[in-house]
Amino acid sequence: HPGLYDLAANEADYIDPSLRAAVAAAEAAAMAGGPVDEAPLRSLLKPTGVAGVWRLQLFTPRFCAELREELDHAAASGVPIRRPNGMNRFGAILEAVPGGLGMEGAMRHLAHRYGRPLSQMAFPSSVGLRDADEHYGFVVRYRPGEDESLAEHADASVATINVNLFDGFRGGRLTFKGTRFVDADPRNAPAAAVDFEDFAPGEALLHLGGHYHAAEPIQQGERTNMVLWLMGEHGVVRVAPYERGERGRTTPLRRWGGAEASGRWEALLRGEDGGVAGGRERDEL
């Protein structure tokens, strides 16, 4: 499915239409100088019952079906597939690395147009202007007799998007505790669970990478998820929360204004962006 490798050109087939429309409206308002109304975007982030963990419909069923076929094709090709990370043995890396599927361009577009501004909007005190510029996309698979569960951990990311790709399984809940460098004793915080059995294909979780979580054992079937980690340049993960008004903290205008594409990052950080950061945007803080 070559369309999977060019997400920018095939958004209409793969990205949930309500999300696409809300993002396009926010971008248009930002490029016109604002103000940016994020209410339609915030309405798409649904509570999970776990503080700091949101759910949203990210992909269409077509994306999920075609990615599954792409994964099956890669597995049947005989070409060695690299394990997704040091904890999961089964799945695939989606990036353009040896043993990966080579979907670097699609992951970059997903991260920059959707993942970065959404995480900045959801977690403004934790994800700043340059904190989600890079990405690492992979797929994990849980199945009885293979990887059945995952020990408690925090991700190597500032924010994580975890997408349920398929249905027809039982078990495999994610349990969350506290967040490192935010909560006083995060690993001993009370656990709360999110059940992927309730998620439609293409529905995702959005949470901070430092939010400790674990995967409970899969009981039946196969749970396959696509995960996108977001981090700063060279893989740097910021852990210290931003103070209100601290330079680098984002606002609606900065989140959706395409600053990267227009080469204004450093000017934005210095407040020398021709009046954008010093004018209307200041009113949105």
JOLINFEN-V519573 format. One record per pair of residues at least 4 apart in sequence whose C-alpha atoms are under 8 Angstrom apart, sorted by the first residue. I is the first residue (numbers start at 1). J is the second residue. Records with the same first field share a line. If there is no record, write none. Layout:
# JOLINFEN-V519573
I: J / J
This chain:
# JOLINFEN-V519573
1: 5 / 66 / 70
2: 6
3: 7 / 9 / 10
4: 10 / 63 / 66 / 67 / 103 / 106
5: 102 / 103 / 104 / 105 / 106
6: 10 / 105 / 106
7: 11 / 14 / 105 / 106 / 109 / 110
8: 106 / 109
10: 14
11: 15 / 20
12: 16 / 17
13: 60 / 62 / 63
14: 59 / 60 / 61 / 62 / 63
15: 19 / 20 / 58 / 59 / 60 / 63
16: 20 / 57 / 58 / 59 / 60
17: 21
18: 22
19: 23 / 41 / 44 / 57 / 58
20: 24
21: 25
22: 26 / 40 / 41
23: 27 / 41 / 114 / 256
24: 28
25: 29
26: 30 / 36 / 37 / 38 / 256
27: 31 / 256 / 257 / 258
28: 32
29: 33 / 34 / 35 / 36
30: 34 / 35 / 36 / 252 / 253 / 254 / 256 / 257
31: 256 / 257 / 258
33: 253 / 276 / 280
34: 253 / 280 / 281
35: 252 / 253 / 280 / 281 / 284
36: 252 / 253
37: 252
38: 42 / 252
39: 43
40: 44
41: 45
44: 56 / 57
45: 54 / 55 / 56
46: 54 / 55 / 56
47: 51 / 53 / 54 / 55
48: 53 / 54 / 55 / 194
49: 53 / 192 / 194
50: 54 / 176 / 192 / 193 / 194
52: 207 / 208
53: 205 / 206 / 207 / 208
54: 205 / 206 / 207
55: 203 / 204 / 205 / 206
56: 203 / 204 / 205 / 206
57: 202 / 203 / 204
58: 163 / 202 / 203 / 204
59: 63 / 64 / 201 / 202 / 203
60: 64 / 201 / 202
61: 65 / 201 / 202
62: 66
63: 67 / 202
64: 68 / 165 / 166 / 201 / 202
65: 69
66: 70
67: 71
68: 72
69: 73
70: 74
71: 75 / 92
72: 76
73: 77
74: 78 / 79 / 81 / 101
75: 79 / 81
79: 99
80: 99
81: 92 / 93 / 99 / 100
82: 92 / 93 / 98 / 99 / 100
83: 88 / 89 / 90 / 91 / 92 / 93
84: 88 / 89 / 90 / 91 / 92 / 93 / 138 / 139 / 140
85: 89
87: 150
88: 140 / 141 / 147 / 150
89: 147
90: 140 / 141 / 142 / 146 / 147
91: 138 / 139 / 140 / 141
92: 100 / 101 / 138 / 139 / 140
93: 97 / 99 / 100 / 101 / 137 / 138 / 139
94: 100 / 101 / 102 / 103 / 104 / 107 / 136 / 137 / 138 / 139
95: 100 / 101 / 102 / 103 / 104 / 107 / 136 / 137 / 138
96: 100 / 101 / 102 / 103 / 104
97: 101 / 102
103: 107
104: 108
105: 109
106: 110
107: 111 / 135 / 136 / 137 / 228
108: 112 / 134 / 135
109: 113 / 114
110: 114 / 115
111: 115 / 116 / 132 / 133 / 134 / 135 / 228 / 230
112: 116 / 117 / 133
113: 117
114: 118
115: 119 / 161 / 230
116: 120 / 132 / 133 / 230
117: 121 / 255 / 256
118: 122
119: 123 / 124 / 127 / 159 / 206 / 207
120: 124 / 126 / 127 / 128 / 129 / 250 / 255
121: 251 / 252 / 255
123: 127 / 208
124: 128 / 242 / 249 / 250
125: 241 / 242 / 243 / 244 / 249
126: 158 / 238 / 239 / 240 / 241 / 242
127: 131 / 132 / 158 / 159 / 238 / 249
128: 132 / 242 / 248 / 249 / 250
129: 248 / 249 / 250 / 254 / 255 / 269
130: 232 / 233 / 248
131: 158 / 230 / 231 / 232 / 233 / 236 / 237 / 238
132: 158 / 159 / 230 / 231 / 232 / 233
133: 230 / 231 / 232 / 233
134: 230 / 231 / 232 / 233 / 234 / 235
135: 228 / 229 / 230 / 231
136: 228 / 229 / 230
137: 226 / 227 / 228 / 229
138: 226 / 227 / 228
139: 224 / 225 / 226 / 227
140: 224 / 225 / 226 / 227
141: 147 / 222 / 223 / 224 / 225
142: 146 / 147 / 148 / 149 / 172 / 218 / 222 / 223 / 224
143: 147 / 148 / 218 / 220 / 221 / 222 / 223
144: 148 / 218 / 219 / 220 / 221 / 222
148: 172 / 216 / 217 / 218
149: 172 / 214 / 215 / 216 / 217 / 218
150: 214 / 215 / 216 / 217
151: 214 / 215
152: 212 / 213 / 214 / 215
153: 212 / 213 / 214
154: 209 / 210 / 211 / 212 / 213
155: 160 / 209 / 210 / 211 / 212 / 229
156: 209 / 210 / 229 / 231 / 237
157: 208 / 209 / 210 / 229 / 230 / 231 / 237
158: 208 / 209 / 210 / 229 / 230 / 231 / 232 / 237 / 238 / 239
159: 206 / 207 / 208 / 209 / 210 / 229 / 230 / 231
160: 205 / 206 / 207 / 208 / 209 / 227 / 228 / 229 / 230
161: 204 / 205 / 206 / 207 / 227 / 228 / 229
162: 204 / 205 / 206 / 225 / 226 / 227 / 228
163: 201 / 202 / 203 / 204 / 205 / 225 / 226 / 227
164: 196 / 199 / 200 / 201 / 202 / 203 / 204 / 223 / 224 / 225 / 226
165: 200 / 201 / 202 / 203 / 223 / 224 / 225 / 226
166: 200 / 201 / 202 / 223 / 224 / 225
167: 197 / 199 / 200 / 201 / 223
168: 197 / 221 / 222
169: 197 / 218 / 219 / 220 / 221 / 222 / 223
170: 197 / 218 / 219 / 220 / 221
171: 195 / 197 / 216 / 217 / 218 / 219 / 220
172: 195 / 196 / 215 / 216 / 217 / 218 / 219 / 223
173: 193 / 194 / 195 / 196 / 197 / 215 / 216 / 217 / 218
174: 193 / 194 / 195 / 196 / 213 / 214 / 215 / 216
175: 191 / 192 / 193 / 194 / 213 / 214 / 215 / 216
176: 191 / 192 / 193 / 211 / 212 / 213 / 214
177: 186 / 187 / 188 / 189 / 190 / 191 / 192 / 211 / 212 / 213
178: 182 / 183 / 185 / 186 / 187 / 188 / 189 / 190 / 211 / 212
179: 183 / 186 / 187 / 208 / 210 / 211 / 212
180: 184 / 185 / 186 / 210 / 211 / 212 / 239
181: 210 / 239 / 240 / 241
182: 186 / 240 / 241
185: 189
186: 212
187: 212
195: 199
199: 203 / 204
207: 211
209: 229
210: 239
218: 222 / 223
231: 235 / 236 / 237 / 238
232: 236 / 237 / 238
242: 246 / 249
244: 249
245: 249 / 285
247: 269 / 270
248: 269
250: 254 / 255
251: 255 / 281 / 284 / 285
252: 256 / 281 / 284
253: 257 / 281
254: 258 / 259 / 281
258: 262
259: 263 / 264 / 265
260: 264 / 265
264: 268 / 273
265: 269
266: 270
267: 271 / 272 / 273
268: 272 / 273 / 277
271: 275 / 277 / 278
272: 277
273: 277 / 278
275: 279
276: 280 / 281
277: 281 / 282
278: 282
279: 283
280: 284
281: 285
